[in-house]
Amino acid sequence: MKHNFSYKALSIALLGVLIIFSNCEQKGRSLGSGNNIITLADSVLWQNVGKQVENILGNEQYTPQPEPVFFLSLNKPESIGKFKRFPQILLVGTLDQQGQTQNLLDQLLPPGSRGRQMVENDERFFFPVQNPWSRDQLLVVLVSRDLETLQKHLADKPDDLFNTFDTHANERATQQIYYTHEQKNLEHHFFQNYGWSIRVPNEYFISADSGKTGFVWLRRVGPKSLLRDMFIYREKITDPSVLSKEWIISKRDSLTNRYYQGDYIYSDSLITVREKLINFNNRYAIQVEGVWQNEKLMIGGPFRSIAFYNEGDDYIYILDGSVWAPEQRKWPYLRQLDIILHTFKTVNEPAIQE
């Protein structure tokens, strides 16, 4: 608890300094793509840690082409004033640096301050600050005593840095997805008829509704050749132990072969099916993601499936999102689908574990 208090107090102190930098202007909303991160770093330091940071935040995915989750745009630290309206900013430095980076760090983490001591004692190496100059904005100060310590932290705790930006990107994308009216009638329809619900943005329509036999397909078409598909499938199960990566792949292939005109999950030496255990709305769940392909239609793209056993009704559910976006970045659209799928609820929601 003491550590959390110190971290919160430090964030408030950093925010106070940044408000002074911004001349107390009224904050507008941040502008620009949430897939880009403005990066401020000395060129010499960046030569030593740049690839490491890019690999962590890029987190390259095959969609089926290799595609980074985030793009980094390198700028000089003294240009920080140009980026007050950008949604995501990363300042990288070390305490033993000279020049403008040192000046910035001295203002954000003054000598003798608790934050400075945490860095000097190797207790923390990055500090996220919400909304420093604009609304829906994230600044992350990534700093260590020296280059060697910074490289070690990046090697030991890559998920901390990535998850901080990924969570912020999800929050910002959620606001954009539900900025216009939702289709509350569809949410009510699913809940009343099938005992589950999902928040459906305006642009989606029902492409197939066999909810009583376990399958509902939602789709958004356009612009251009863009397709975004989601399905919710449930199956009564007497033995929950059948839930596995292999079961999910087999079940998904059978469903998409029937409803999606022959889609199947593709893999080779580079493109693999990735499995991860996750907490999905207070449920143990298996997340499977990879690439789908349709040889008949000669199309393909990324997908993500989330499967779990729901004790409240003895069903296994599969929630699936997939994208077809030729000659476009695909990962941002898969992020949108994942956000929508995470609004899924059942009549018997599990209690929040304290």
C-alpha positions in Angstrom: 0.0 0.0 0.0 2.9 2.4 0.8 4.5 1.7 -2.5 1.2 2.4 -4.3 0.8 5.7 -2.4 4.3 6.8 -3.4 3.6 6.0 -7.0 0.3 7.8 -7.1 1.9 10.9 -5.4 4.7 10.8 -7.9 2.3 10.8 -10.8 0.5 13.8 -9.3 3.8 15.6 -9.0 4.8 14.8 -12.5 1.4 16.0 -13.7 1.9 19.3 -11.8 5.1 19.9 -13.6 3.6 19.2 -17.0 0.7 21.5 -16.3 3.2 24.3 -15.8 4.9 23.3 -19.1 1.5 23.7 -20.8 0.9 27.2 -19.5 -2.3 26.1 -17.9 -4.1 25.9 -21.2 -7.6 24.3 -21.2 -7.1 20.7 -22.3 -8.5 19.6 -25.6 -8.9 16.0 -26.8 -5.8 14.3 -28.1 -5.6 14.0 -31.8 -4.1 11.3 -34.1 -3.7 7.6 -34.3 -3.5 5.5 -31.2 -1.3 3.1 -33.1 1.6 5.6 -33.1 3.9 6.5 -30.2 5.8 9.8 -30.4 9.2 8.8 -29.0 11.6 11.4 -27.5 15.2 10.3 -27.0 18.8 11.3 -27.5 20.1 9.8 -30.7 23.1 8.2 -29.1 21.0 6.5 -26.4 18.5 5.4 -29.0 21.2 3.6 -31.0 21.7 1.4 -27.9 18.2 0.8 -26.8 16.0 1.7 -29.8 15.7 -1.8 -31.3 14.9 -3.2 -27.9 12.1 -0.7 -27.3 10.8 -1.1 -30.9 10.6 -4.9 -30.5 8.7 -4.6 -27.2 6.2 -2.0 -28.4 6.1 -3.3 -32.0 5.2 -6.7 -30.7 5.1 -7.9 -34.3 2.1 -10.0 -35.3 1.4 -11.9 -38.5 -1.9 -10.9 -40.1 -0.7 -12.7 -42.3 1.9 -10.1 -43.2 4.2 -9.1 -40.2 2.6 -6.0 -38.6 3.7 -4.1 -35.5 1.0 -3.3 -32.9 2.6 0.2 -32.4 4.8 2.4 -34.6 7.5 4.5 -33.0 8.4 8.0 -34.4 11.7 9.2 -33.0 12.1 12.9 -32.2 14.6 15.1 -30.3 13.7 15.6 -26.6 13.7 19.4 -27.1 10.8 19.1 -29.5 8.5 17.9 -26.8 6.4 21.1 -27.1 5.2 20.1 -30.6 3.4 17.0 -29.4 1.0 18.3 -26.7 -2.0 17.0 -28.7 -0.7 13.6 -29.6 -2.3 10.6 -27.8 0.8 8.6 -26.8 4.3 9.9 -26.0 7.4 8.1 -24.7 10.3 9.9 -23.2 13.5 7.7 -22.9 16.5 8.8 -20.8 19.1 7.9 -18.2 20.1 9.9 -15.2 23.8 10.1 -16.3 22.9 11.8 -19.6 23.8 15.4 -20.5 21.9 18.0 -22.5 18.2 18.5 -23.1 17.2 15.0 -21.9 18.9 15.7 -18.6 17.1 19.0 -18.3 13.7 17.4 -18.9 14.4 14.6 -16.4 15.6 17.1 -13.8 12.3 19.0 -14.1 10.1 15.8 -14.1 12.2 14.0 -11.5 14.0 16.7 -9.5 17.1 15.7 -7.6 16.2 14.7 -4.1 12.5 13.9 -5.0 11.0 10.5 -4.2 10.7 9.7 -7.9 14.4 10.4 -8.5 15.3 8.2 -5.5 13.2 5.4 -6.9 15.2 5.5 -10.1 18.5 5.9 -8.3 17.7 2.9 -6.1 16.5 0.9 -9.1 13.0 0.5 -7.7 11.2 1.8 -10.8 12.1 2.4 -14.4 9.0 3.9 -16.0 6.3 6.3 -14.9 3.0 6.7 -16.8 1.2 10.0 -16.6 -2.4 10.3 -17.8 -3.7 13.4 -19.7 -0.6 15.7 -19.2 -1.5 18.1 -21.9 -4.6 16.7 -23.6 -7.5 14.5 -22.7 -7.2 10.8 -23.5 -3.4 11.2 -23.6 -0.6 9.1 -22.1 3.0 10.1 -21.4 5.4 7.5 -20.2 8.8 8.5 -18.8 11.2 5.6 -19.3 14.3 6.2 -17.2 17.1 4.3 -15.4 20.4 5.2 -13.6 22.4 4.3 -16.7 22.3 2.5 -20.0 23.1 -0.9 -18.6 20.4 -0.7 -16.0 17.8 0.5 -18.6 18.7 -2.4 -20.9 18.3 -4.8 -18.1 14.9 -3.5 -17.1 13.7 -3.7 -20.7 14.9 -7.3 -21.0 13.4 -8.3 -17.6 10.0 -6.5 -17.8 9.0 -6.0 -21.4 5.3 -6.7 -20.7 5.1 -3.8 -18.2 5.9 -1.2 -20.9 3.8 -2.8 -23.6 0.8 -3.4 -21.5 0.8 0.3 -20.3 0.5 1.5 -23.9 -1.8 -1.3 -24.9 -4.3 -0.6 -22.1 -4.3 3.1 -23.0 -4.9 2.3 -26.7 -7.8 0.0 -25.7 -9.4 2.8 -23.5 -9.1 5.3 -26.3 -10.5 2.9 -28.9 -13.4 2.0 -26.7 -14.5 5.7 -26.6 -14.2 5.9 -30.4 -16.2 2.7 -31.0 -19.1 3.7 -28.8 -19.0 7.4 -29.6 -22.2 7.1 -31.8 -25.4 5.4 -30.7 -25.3 1.7 -29.8 -28.0 -0.8 -31.0 -29.6 -1.3 -27.6 -32.4 -3.3 -29.3 -29.9 -6.0 -30.4 -28.3 -6.1 -27.0 -31.8 -6.6 -25.4 -32.8 -9.2 -28.1 -29.8 -11.4 -27.3 -30.3 -11.1 -23.6 -34.0 -11.8 -23.6 -33.8 -14.7 -26.1 -30.4 -16.4 -25.4 -29.4 -15.2 -21.9 -26.3 -13.3 -23.0 -25.7 -9.8 -24.3 -23.0 -7.8 -26.1 -22.8 -4.0 -26.8 -23.3 -3.7 -30.6 -22.0 -0.5 -32.3 -24.3 1.1 -34.8 -22.5 -0.1 -38.0 -22.9 -3.8 -37.3 -25.8 -6.1 -38.5 -26.8 -9.6 -37.9 -25.6 -11.9 -40.7 -26.9 -15.1 -39.1 -28.9 -15.6 -36.0 -29.2 -19.2 -34.9 -28.9 -18.4 -31.3 -31.2 -21.2 -30.2 -28.8 -23.7 -31.8 -25.8 -21.7 -30.4 -24.5 -19.4 -33.2 -24.9 -15.7 -33.8 -22.9 -13.8 -36.5 -22.4 -10.0 -36.5 -20.8 -8.2 -39.4 -19.6 -4.8 -40.4 -19.0 -4.1 -44.1 -16.7 -1.3 -45.5 -15.4 1.2 -46.1 -13.7 -0.1 -49.3 -13.0 -3.9 -49.0 -12.9 -4.0 -45.2 -14.9 -6.7 -43.4 -15.2 -7.1 -39.6 -16.8 -10.3 -38.4 -17.8 -11.5 -34.9 -19.6 -14.7 -33.8 -20.8 -15.9 -30.5 -21.2 -19.6 -30.2 -22.3 -21.7 -27.2 -22.5 -25.5 -26.6 -23.9 -27.4 -23.7 -21.1 -29.4 -22.1 -21.1 -32.1 -19.5 -17.3 -32.3 -19.2 -15.6 -28.8 -19.1 -12.2 -30.5 -19.4 -12.8 -30.8 -23.2 -11.9 -27.0 -23.4 -8.5 -26.8 -25.0 -6.6 -25.1 -27.8 -7.2 -28.1 -30.1 -10.9 -28.2 -29.3 -11.3 -24.5 -30.1 -9.4 -24.8 -33.4 -11.5 -27.8 -34.4 -14.8 -26.1 -33.4 -13.9 -22.8 -35.1 -13.0 -24.5 -38.3 -16.3 -26.4 -38.4 -18.3 -23.2 -37.8 -16.4 -21.0 -40.2 -16.5 -23.7 -42.9 -20.3 -23.7 -42.6 -21.1 -20.0 -42.1 -18.0 -18.2 -43.6 -17.9 -20.2 -46.9 -14.9 -22.3 -46.1 -12.7 -20.3 -43.8 -10.1 -22.3 -41.8 -7.2 -21.6 -39.5 -3.9 -21.5 -41.3 -0.4 -22.1 -39.9 3.1 -22.7 -41.2 6.7 -22.2 -40.0 6.2 -18.5 -39.5 2.5 -18.1 -38.9 1.5 -20.1 -35.8 -1.6 -20.3 -33.7 -0.9 -18.7 -30.3 -2.5 -19.7 -27.1 -2.8 -17.7 -23.9 -4.7 -18.2 -20.6 -6.5 -15.0 -19.7 -9.0 -13.7 -17.2 -12.1 -12.9 -19.3 -14.5 -10.9 -17.2 -13.7 -12.9 -14.1 -13.6 -16.2 -15.9 -10.8 -18.6 -16.7 -10.5 -18.5 -20.5 -8.3 -19.6 -23.3 -7.4 -17.0 -26.0 -6.4 -18.4 -29.4 -5.2 -16.1 -32.2 -3.6 -16.5 -35.6 -4.5 -16.3 -39.2 -7.6 -17.6 -41.1 -7.6 -18.3 -44.8 -10.3 -19.1 -47.5 -8.8 -20.8 -50.5 -12.1 -20.6 -52.5 -12.4 -16.8 -52.1 -8.6 -16.3 -52.0 -8.8 -14.1 -48.9 -7.4 -14.2 -45.3 -6.5 -12.2 -42.3 -6.1 -12.3 -38.5 -8.6 -13.7 -35.9 -8.9 -14.0 -32.2 -11.0 -16.5 -30.3 -11.8 -16.4 -26.6 -13.3 -19.6 -25.1 -14.5 -20.4 -21.6 -16.8 -22.6 -19.6 -19.6 -20.7 -17.9 -20.6 -22.4 -14.6 -23.9 -20.4 -14.5 -25.4 -22.2 -17.4 -23.1 -25.2 -18.2 -22.2 -23.8 -21.6 -18.8 -23.5 -23.3 -18.8 -20.2 -25.2 -16.6 -19.1 -28.1 -16.4 -15.4 -28.9 -14.5 -14.8 -32.1 -13.4 -11.7 -34.1 -11.8 -11.7 -37.5 -10.8 -9.1 -40.1 -10.3 -8.9 -43.9 -8.6 -5.7 -44.8 -6.6 -6.0 -48.0 -3.7 -3.5 -48.4 -4.6 -2.0 -44.9 -3.3 -2.4 -41.4 -5.4 -5.1 -39.8 -4.4 -5.1 -36.1 -6.3 -1.9 -35.2 -9.5 -3.5 -36.5 -8.8 -6.7 -34.5 -8.3 -4.5 -31.4 -11.8 -3.0 -32.0 -13.4 -6.4 -32.3 -11.7 -7.6 -29.1 -13.0 -4.6 -27.2 -16.5 -5.3 -28.4 -16.3 -9.0 -27.5 -15.1 -8.0 -24.0 -18.5 -6.3 -23.4 -20.1 -9.8 -23.4 -22.2 -10.7 -20.4 -24.5 -13.6 -19.4 -27.5 -13.7 -17.1 -25.3 -15.5 -14.5 -22.3 -13.3 -14.4 -19.5 -14.5 -12.0 -18.9 -12.4 -8.9 -15.9 -10.1 -8.9 -13.1 -11.6 -7.0 -11.7 -9.2 -4.4 
